[in-house]
Structure formats: structure tokens, C-alpha cells
Amino acid sequence: MATIHGIPISIHVSFLLLMLFLGLRTLSSSGPRVALIEQGLVLAVFVCVALHELGHAAAALRHGVPMSGITLYPFGGVARMARRPPQGMVEVVIASAGPAVNLAIAGALFVLSAGEVITPGGAFGLRLLSLLFWANLILAGFNLLPAFPLDGGRILRGLLTIRMGWARATVWAASVGQVAAVLLILVGLMHDVWLVLAGLLVLPAANAELRYALAVRQFANRRVGEVARIELVRLEPAATISEAAELSVATPVADFLIMDGHRPVAYLSAPRLWARVRSDEPGTQPVTAVAEPLATPIPGDTPVEDAIGYFHRGGPETAPVIDDQGNTIGIVAVGDLIRAAQLARHATSRK
């Protein structure tokens, strides 16, 4: 739809379908004038939702958190940050900015109408302003519910992050979000179908965030030995490609560690092996001719973040992992360590 300060703003097709549905329904029941008024009111509320998301974006950019985009849906919008806020209080500020915009709009309408938007009289224009006034209060109030991923849930996570770190805070906030979503569904079944729809939107998002947070917690303070690949078939350097292929078919574990006595000398993955088997390479070639070299051995008790330093740009991307006695217990790829280190930073952040 537009780009503001480098942030692309898009409208989900479901919003356009909702506008079409409401327009046709009202046109058939109340005529074109009422349908146009309704469409105008929906668009006005839509603008308030857009300003709500822009409030999040402005607060994020002010605190140095880049935005990847804003998408507007029939039931609200999503402002996507390119990375997690660096501190718990920063997330509180960013999450609070959206509802603050809606409260500011409601406050402006209250002042402009001299308070008449609360209980409007018969004036048509004043009734429309009253609807917009209450819509903004509802938007702010609903978003402040402590149900992750609503703004209230993010505020709760930001406050908890200050005390217990991001991962534990997310587990708590997402769990509260799950409970709140179930309550919305139950209350909605008895009173209002829109609450059911809101609960059904909140619940999967809370579930997904909880699963991610639990995965992150597993990587807190992880050591290389815990992320190493230990299920490997060991081969001597003289073994041939054909012999490795036969073992790969017969053995569920398809990757190979080439050992010269007790010393690891190379690593051969299944994709690399079968790429050679399918080519014109003679099967009598030794596996060392197609295997990958290994980087410097890494002690298994090395923290995952420190272990990345064992690899050098342009060098081997796989290293053997050794125990306290120098015995090889497995291998680890630099990509595995980078992902584990990123998750560990999430898990151990206490800002």
C-alpha cells in the first residue's frame, strides 16, 4: 500500500474481502447511503489501526530496532520487528506505543466534541464520532489484555524479562496468553462470536511463541559436546567409495568420520558421498579423495559461542569434538554452532 521511513505497509486480502462482504450485506438490507456510511466508518477505524501499528514502528525505530514491515488485517495489524528489542523496558515502550496512539485519538475526539462523544445526542456526525471514539477505546483496551501476542502480553514479557530473562519471560507470557485465549473462546461461545474469533487468533500465536521459547531455553549455557553429532560410521582412510556406499545403504546413520587410528582426518556426509556415487567417479577411489577436511578439534566442554572461534573464514566448516582424554566423540559444523549461539544469546539475555 505504501512505504513510510523504509517500512513497507501492506493490506491483507482478507480485509478487502471483509469490506466487500459488509458493503454487499448492508446494501441489500439498508440501501446505498447506509452502506457508504458504514464503509466510511470501517475505513476510519482501519486508519486508526494503521496509526496504532505506526506507533509501534515509531517507538521501535527511536530505540534502534529496525522494522521489516507492517501488515493490516481485518482484526488488527502486525508490526514486524527485524530483531528482538535489546532490553525488556524497550519492549514495554514499543508495545505500549500502539494503545497509546488509540488513547490519544480517543482523547482528541473527546476534547473536540467537548465530551459529547460519550453520550451523543441526535446529531448524525456526532454519533459517527462517538462510534470512532469507542472503537479506539476498545482497540486500546483489547490490545492491553495480557494475552500474548497482544500488546498487553508483550508488555508483560518485557517487564518479566527485566527479572528473569527473555526465555523464561516468554514462557510465562505465552502461557498467560494461552489461558486468556481459551477464556476468550469460552466467553465468546456464550456471548459474542467475535470473541471466539479473537481467541482463535491469539491461541496459535501464543502456542508458537511458547514452543520457540522452550527451544531457546534448551540452548542456554550449552556446550559443544551437547550439540555434537555423535552417530557416525567410522572408516579407515583406505576404505573405498563403493564400500562407504554399501555401508550407507545398510546403516541408518549415513555420515562418515574418517579415522587414521585414533586421529580424525576427514568427514564425509551422505549427500557428498552419493553425489560422487552418481557421477563417473570410480568406486575404487579412497573415501579421503572425496571427504571434507576437518578444522581444529574442539573440546566438548567449550561453550558454543566460544567454539565458533575455532573456525576460520574459507577453512573447513566441520570440526571433530573431543573429550577430556582427547578421544573423538563426534563432529560439529560451524552452522550448528552459529544457530545454537544465537539461541543461547536469547536464552541468557537478562536485560
C-alpha positions in Angstrom: 0.0 0.0 0.0 2.8 2.4 1.0 6.3 2.8 2.4 7.0 5.1 5.3 10.5 5.6 6.5 11.5 2.5 4.6 8.8 0.3 6.3 6.5 -1.4 3.7 2.9 -1.3 4.7 0.6 -3.8 3.2 -3.1 -4.8 3.4 -4.0 -8.4 3.7 -6.6 -9.5 1.1 -8.9 -10.7 3.9 -9.5 -7.0 4.8 -10.7 -6.3 1.2 -13.0 -9.3 1.3 -14.5 -8.1 4.6 -15.2 -4.7 3.1 -16.9 -6.3 0.2 -19.0 -8.6 2.4 -20.1 -5.8 4.7 -20.8 -3.5 1.7 -23.0 -6.0 -0.1 -24.8 -7.1 3.1 -25.7 -3.5 4.1 -26.5 -2.5 0.5 -29.1 -5.3 0.3 -30.6 -4.6 3.7 -30.4 -0.8 4.2 -29.6 0.8 0.8 -26.6 2.5 -0.7 -26.5 5.6 1.7 -26.1 3.4 4.8 -23.7 1.1 3.0 -21.5 4.1 2.1 -21.6 5.4 5.7 -20.7 2.0 7.0 -17.8 1.7 4.6 -16.5 5.1 5.6 -16.7 4.2 9.3 -14.8 1.0 8.7 -12.1 2.8 6.8 -11.9 5.4 9.6 -11.3 2.6 12.1 -8.9 1.0 9.7 -6.9 4.2 9.7 -6.8 4.1 13.5 -5.5 0.6 13.3 -2.8 1.7 10.9 -1.8 4.6 13.2 -1.7 2.1 16.1 0.9 0.0 14.2 2.8 3.1 13.1 3.0 4.0 16.8 4.8 0.7 17.4 7.1 1.3 14.4 8.0 4.8 15.5 8.9 3.7 19.1 10.9 0.8 17.7 12.9 3.0 15.3 13.5 5.5 18.1 15.2 2.8 20.1 17.2 1.4 17.2 15.1 -1.6 16.5 14.6 -2.0 12.7 11.2 -2.8 11.3 10.7 -5.3 8.5 7.1 -4.4 7.6 3.5 -3.8 8.7 0.6 -5.9 7.6 -3.0 -4.8 8.2 -5.7 -7.5 8.8 -9.5 -7.2 9.4 -9.0 -7.8 13.1 -6.0 -5.5 13.6 -2.4 -5.3 12.3 1.0 -6.7 12.9 4.2 -4.6 13.1 7.1 -7.0 12.5 10.5 -6.1 14.0 13.6 -7.3 12.3 15.1 -8.3 15.6 14.2 -8.6 19.2 14.3 -5.5 21.4 17.6 -5.4 23.3 16.1 -4.7 26.7 12.9 -5.6 28.5 11.9 -2.0 29.0 12.4 -1.2 25.3 9.8 -3.9 24.5 7.5 -2.4 27.1 7.8 1.0 25.4 7.3 -0.4 21.9 4.3 -2.5 22.9 2.7 0.4 24.8 3.1 2.9 21.9 0.2 1.3 19.8 -2.5 1.5 22.5 -1.2 5.0 23.4 -2.0 6.1 19.9 -5.6 4.9 20.2 -6.0 6.5 23.6 -4.6 9.8 22.1 -7.1 9.6 19.2 -10.0 9.0 21.7 -8.8 11.9 23.8 -8.6 14.2 20.8 -12.2 13.2 19.9 -13.3 13.8 23.4 -11.8 17.3 23.5 -13.1 18.3 20.1 -16.6 17.2 21.0 -16.5 18.8 24.4 -17.1 15.3 25.9 -20.3 14.7 23.9 -18.9 11.6 22.3 -19.6 9.7 25.5 -23.3 10.1 25.3 -24.0 11.6 21.8 -27.3 13.3 21.0 -29.3 13.0 17.8 -26.7 14.7 15.6 -25.6 12.3 12.9 -22.0 13.5 12.7 -21.6 13.4 16.5 -22.9 9.8 16.5 -20.2 8.8 14.0 -17.5 10.5 16.1 -18.9 8.6 19.1 -18.5 5.3 17.3 -15.0 6.2 16.4 -14.3 7.3 20.0 -15.5 4.0 21.5 -13.7 2.0 18.7 -10.4 3.4 19.7 -11.0 2.8 23.4 -11.9 -0.8 22.5 -8.8 -1.2 20.4 -6.6 0.1 23.2 -8.4 -2.0 25.9 -8.4 -5.2 23.9 -4.7 -4.9 22.9 -3.8 -4.3 26.6 -5.1 -7.7 27.6 -2.1 -9.7 28.9 -2.6 -12.3 26.2 0.5 -12.8 24.1 0.9 -11.8 21.2 -1.3 -8.8 22.0 0.4 -5.7 23.2 -0.5 -6.4 26.8 1.2 -9.8 26.6 4.3 -8.1 25.2 4.3 -5.6 27.9 4.1 -8.4 30.5 7.0 -10.2 28.8 9.1 -7.0 28.8 8.5 -6.5 32.5 9.3 -10.1 33.3 12.4 -10.0 31.1 13.9 -7.5 33.5 13.7 -10.0 36.3 14.1 -13.4 34.8 15.5 -13.1 31.2 13.8 -13.3 27.8 13.3 -17.0 27.5 11.6 -17.6 30.9 9.6 -14.3 30.5 8.3 -15.6 27.1 7.3 -18.9 28.6 5.3 -17.1 31.3 3.8 -14.5 28.9 2.9 -17.1 26.3 1.3 -19.4 28.9 -0.8 -16.5 30.2 -1.7 -15.8 26.5 -2.9 -19.4 26.1 -5.2 -19.1 29.2 -6.5 -15.8 28.0 -7.2 -17.1 24.6 -9.2 -20.1 26.0 -11.2 -17.7 28.2 -12.0 -15.5 25.2 -13.3 -18.5 23.3 -15.4 -19.8 26.2 -16.9 -16.3 26.9 -17.4 -15.8 23.2 -19.3 -19.1 22.9 -21.8 -17.7 25.4 -22.0 -14.1 24.4 -20.2 -13.0 21.2 -18.8 -14.8 18.2 -16.2 -12.1 17.7 -14.6 -13.0 21.0 -14.3 -16.6 19.7 -12.6 -15.4 16.6 -10.2 -13.2 18.7 -9.4 -16.2 20.9 -8.7 -18.4 17.8 -6.3 -15.8 16.5 -4.5 -15.4 19.8 -4.2 -19.1 20.7 -2.0 -20.4 17.8 0.3 -17.4 18.1 0.8 -18.0 21.8 1.4 -21.7 21.2 4.1 -20.9 18.6 5.9 -18.4 20.8 5.8 -20.8 23.7 7.4 -23.6 21.6 10.1 -21.3 20.4 10.9 -20.0 23.9 11.1 -23.6 25.2 13.5 -24.5 22.4 15.6 -21.4 23.2 15.8 -22.4 26.9 17.3 -25.7 25.9 20.3 -23.9 24.4 21.1 -21.7 27.5 24.7 -22.4 28.6 25.0 -25.3 26.1 28.4 -26.9 25.4 29.8 -28.2 22.2 29.6 -31.8 23.3 25.8 -31.4 23.8 25.2 -30.2 20.2 27.8 -32.5 18.5 26.7 -35.2 16.0 27.9 -38.4 17.6 26.1 -41.0 15.5 28.7 -41.5 12.8 30.1 -44.5 10.9 33.9 -44.6 11.3 36.1 -45.6 8.3 39.8 -46.0 7.7 41.4 -43.8 5.1 41.9 -46.7 2.7 38.2 -47.5 2.5 36.7 -47.0 -0.9 33.7 -45.0 -2.1 31.9 -48.3 -3.0 32.4 -49.6 0.5 31.1 -46.4 2.0 28.1 -46.6 -0.3 27.3 -50.1 0.8 27.5 -49.1 4.5 25.3 -46.1 3.8 22.6 -48.4 2.4 22.9 -50.9 5.2 23.3 -48.4 8.1 20.6 -45.9 9.2 23.4 -43.4 10.1 24.8 -42.3 6.7 27.6 -39.8 7.6 31.2 -41.0 8.0 34.1 -39.9 10.1 37.5 -40.9 8.5 39.9 -42.0 11.3 43.6 -42.7 10.9 44.0 -44.8 14.1 42.7 -42.6 16.9 43.1 -39.4 14.8 40.2 -38.0 12.8 41.3 -36.8 9.4 38.2 -36.1 7.3 34.4 -36.1 7.3 32.1 -37.4 4.6 28.4 -36.6 4.6 25.8 -38.7 2.9 24.9 -36.1 0.2 28.5 -35.6 -0.7 29.0 -39.4 -0.9 26.0 -40.0 -3.1 26.8 -37.1 -5.4 30.1 -38.9 -6.1 28.4 -42.3 -6.5 26.0 -40.9 -9.1 28.9 -39.3 -11.1 31.6 -41.0 -13.1 33.9 -41.2 -10.1 35.4 -44.8 -9.9 34.1 -46.6 -6.8 37.6 -47.8 -6.1 38.7 -44.3 -5.1 39.5 -44.0 -1.4 37.0 -42.0 0.6 39.7 -39.5 1.5 39.6 -38.3 -2.1 36.0 -37.0 -1.7 35.8 -36.3 2.0 35.9 -32.9 3.6 38.9 -31.8 5.7 38.4 -31.1 9.4 39.1 -28.0 11.4 41.0 -27.9 14.7 39.5 -30.3 17.3 37.2 -28.6 19.8 36.9 -29.8 23.5 33.4 -30.9 24.3 33.1 -28.6 27.3 33.7 -25.5 25.2 30.7 -23.0 25.2 29.0 -22.9 21.8 29.8 -19.2 21.4 33.5 -19.7 22.1 33.7 -22.7 19.7 32.9 -20.6 16.7 36.4 -19.1 17.0 37.9 -22.5 16.2 36.8 -22.0 12.6 38.4 -19.6 10.1 36.9 -17.9 7.1 37.5 -20.0 4.0 38.6 -23.0 6.0 36.9 -26.3 6.9 33.4 -25.9 8.2 33.3 -29.1 10.3 35.5 -30.0 13.3 35.9 -33.0 15.5 34.7 -32.8 19.1 37.0 -34.4 21.7 36.5 -35.3 25.4 38.9 -34.7 28.3 41.2 -37.5 27.3 41.4 -36.3 23.7 39.2 -39.0 22.3 36.9 -38.1 19.4 33.3 -38.2 20.5 31.7 -36.7 17.3 31.8 -33.8 14.9 30.1 -30.3 14.8 29.5 -28.0 11.9 30.0 -24.2 12.2 26.4 -23.7 11.1 25.2 -25.8 14.0 27.2 -23.6 16.4 26.0 -20.3 15.0 22.4 -21.4 15.4 23.0 -22.7 18.9 24.9 -19.5 19.8 22.0 -17.3 18.6 19.5 -19.3 20.7 21.9 -19.1 23.7 22.0 -15.3 23.4 18.2 -15.2 23.5 18.1 -17.6 26.5 20.8 -15.9 28.6 19.7 -12.3 28.0 18.7 -10.7 31.3 18.5 -7.1 30.2 
